[in-house]
């Protein structure tokens, strides 16, 4: 059973008046988390004990405080590490410091240690040092907190956050309305994160690997916040933080923090590289987070019969797409899988099913089969040891493999890719088998460019699987599933 993480603070969002958005789901768990006492503080950017409970004086009556529950105590010697990445230029800085690591191709991330306050009027974070800064100290940085910095167009649509060392005379104009006892993580719900794949690969996996060492003692400050995002991913948000989310664009109060992380690390597509983290976490640990929040949320969810005891036959889930990249003979594929020995579950996409219910369905599968697309991101819901079969439409094989092959391996999944041949593609009906688009897709892609790939190979074809050919794949995976079940029988 995966470990369950506590959700003591609700993971809700304040709208500026202390109320949570309607419909925001909260779940409460019974486990408590003890904040680790981290040694060897000089190696890492830290928040000293004075930045904890005793940093701010008691607020006057007209000042509200964050409802978040304090985890751990702040005795002498306790520290909170902001930068959990090894070999980072920001891993050895003292307090009252701004440091940005811009060395990664995909993302920038900045750290602020000290008295950090939001300035809603300018979308800025102000650092008020206790002592005058050193002559060579960084006094200002600007950052767009999204993990695709190489893609200029989408980055231009992500709000820029200004980080600034503020002089003492500005402090009276930025008195705290809400005081937090945990650092801030600034992330965005914008970019491409309306798509499931990007929500995880660009958003939640990077956010988790950036702050998981804080054991949920972190406040999420979200740009481009919207209720749909919060409602769809509420369980994951609660798994990342014990605190109310701050809507940075619309909350006009001054929030004060003992430090801040702006932006998130990125280790690759749906990837966590343990060699780059001090605590050697992996994507399997992120899966455990999902198991913790979704198994609890799914306790009352019934999806077909997958909540019943595990069947004797291995279960195969078929991701059923709509629109493009559809399996046109899906019913025949399902019959074939049953004849091989699987129980088959048709997993409809874009059907409004909440993610906890999707988790219940997918995690029950021994094998997940689907055509390349965002819904295969749900490989993160599979149990380690299960199998993913990605069907790559004609001309899409390298793209498909790049998205999910390595992520599956890191998850401890068995990965196979079924590359559709010309006669299995609907493009053969449009262009004919001898046209270069069908007979030599690599040459066609070189000649016609990315726009053609997106329009034709990704957005303009379906597949009709060759049942004789696909039977070999299913037979092999059925034998493997039986072997895995014999080694790890259901309780």
Rosetta blueprint (number, residue, H / E / L):
1 X L
2 X L
3 X L
4 X L
5 X L
6 X L
7 X L
8 X L
9 X L
10 X L
11 X L
12 X L
13 X E
14 X E
15 X L
16 X L
17 X L
18 X L
19 X L
20 X E
21 X L
22 X L
23 X L
24 X L
25 X L
26 X L
27 X L
28 X L
29 X L
30 X L
31 X L
32 X L
33 X L
34 X L
35 X L
36 X L
37 X L
38 X L
39 X L
40 X L
41 X H
42 X H
43 X H
44 X L
45 X L
46 X E
47 X E
48 X L
49 X H
50 X H
51 X H
52 X L
53 X L
54 X L
55 X L
56 X L
57 X L
58 X L
59 X L
60 X L
61 X L
62 X L
63 X L
64 X E
65 X E
66 X L
67 X L
68 X L
69 X L
70 X L
71 X L
72 X L
73 X L
74 X L
75 X L
76 X L
77 X L
78 X L
79 X L
80 X E
81 X E
82 X L
83 X L
84 X L
85 X E
86 X L
87 X L
88 X L
89 X L
90 X L
91 X L
92 X L
93 X L
94 X L
95 X L
96 X L
97 X E
98 X E
99 X E
100 X E
101 X E
102 X L
103 X L
104 X L
105 X L
106 X L
107 X L
108 X L
109 X E
110 X E
111 X E
112 X E
113 X E
114 X E
115 X E
116 X E
117 X E
118 X E
119 X E
120 X L
121 X L
122 X L
123 X L
124 X E
125 X E
126 X E
127 X E
128 X E
129 X L
130 X L
131 X L
132 X L
133 X L
134 X L
135 X L
136 X L
137 X L
138 X L
139 X L
140 X E
141 X E
142 X E
143 X E
144 X E
145 X L
146 X L
147 X L
148 X L
149 X L
150 X L
151 X L
152 X H
153 X H
154 X H
155 X H
156 X H
157 X L
158 X L
159 X L
160 X E
161 X E
162 X E
163 X E
164 X E
165 X E
166 X L
167 X L
168 X H
169 X H
170 X H
171 X H
172 X H
173 X H
174 X H
175 X L
176 X L
177 X L
178 X E
179 X E
180 X L
181 X L
182 X L
183 X E
184 X E
185 X E
186 X E
187 X E
188 X E
189 X L
190 X L
191 X L
192 X L
193 X L
194 X L
195 X L
196 X H
197 X H
198 X H
199 X H
200 X H
201 X H
202 X H
203 X H
204 X H
205 X H
206 X H
207 X H
208 X H
209 X H
210 X H
211 X H
212 X H
213 X H
214 X H
215 X L
216 X L
217 X L
218 X E
219 X E
220 X E
221 X E
222 X E
223 X E
224 X L
225 X L
226 X L
227 X H
228 X H
229 X H
230 X H
231 X H
232 X H
233 X L
234 X H
235 X H
236 X H
237 X H
238 X H
239 X H
240 X H
241 X L
242 X L
243 X L
244 X L
245 X E
246 X E
247 X E
248 X L
249 X L
250 X L
251 X L
252 X L
253 X L
254 X L
255 X E
256 X E
257 X E
258 X E
259 X E
260 X E
261 X E
262 X E
263 X L
264 X L
265 X L
266 X L
267 X L
268 X L
269 X L
270 X L
271 X L
272 X L
273 X L
274 X H
275 X H
276 X H
277 X E
278 X L
279 X L
280 X L
281 X L
282 X L
283 X H
284 X H
285 X H
286 X H
287 X H
288 X H
289 X H
290 X H
291 X H
292 X H
293 X H
294 X H
295 X H
296 X H
297 X H
298 X H
299 X H
300 X H
301 X L
302 X L
303 X L
304 X L
305 X L
306 X L
307 X L
308 X L
309 X L
310 X L
311 X L
312 X L
313 X L
314 X L
315 X E
316 X E
317 X E
318 X E
319 X E
320 X E
321 X L
322 X L
323 X L
324 X L
325 X L
326 X L
327 X E
328 X L
329 X L
330 X H
331 X H
332 X H
333 X H
334 X H
335 X H
336 X H
337 X H
338 X H
339 X H
340 X H
341 X L
342 X L
343 X E
344 X E
345 X E
346 X E
347 X E
348 X E
349 X L
350 X L
351 X L
352 X L
353 X L
354 X L
355 X H
356 X H
357 X H
358 X H
359 X H
360 X H
361 X H
362 X H
363 X H
364 X L
365 X L
366 X L
367 X E
368 X E
369 X E
370 X E
371 X E
372 X L
373 X L
374 X H
375 X H
376 X H
377 X H
378 X H
379 X H
380 X H
381 X H
382 X L
383 X L
384 X L
385 X L
386 X L
387 X E
388 X E
389 X E
390 X E
391 X E
392 X E
393 X L
394 X L
395 X L
396 X L
397 X H
398 X H
399 X H
400 X H
401 X H
402 X H
403 X H
404 X H
405 X H
406 X H
407 X H
408 X H
409 X H
410 X H
411 X L
412 X L
413 X L
414 X E
415 X E
416 X E
417 X E
418 X E
419 X E
420 X L
421 X L
422 X H
423 X H
424 X H
425 X E
426 X L
427 X H
428 X H
429 X H
430 X H
431 X H
432 X L
433 X L
434 X L
435 X L
436 X H
437 X H
438 X H
439 X H
440 X L
441 X H
442 X H
443 X H
444 X H
445 X H
446 X H
447 X H
448 X H
449 X H
450 X H
451 X H
452 X H
453 X H
454 X H
455 X H
456 X H
457 X H
458 X H
459 X L
460 X L
461 X L
462 X L
463 X E
464 X L
465 X L
466 X L
467 X H
468 X H
469 X H
470 X H
471 X H
472 X H
473 X H
474 X H
475 X H
476 X H
477 X H
478 X H
479 X H
480 X H
481 X H
482 X H
483 X H
484 X H
485 X H
486 X H
487 X H
488 X L
489 X L
490 X L
491 X L
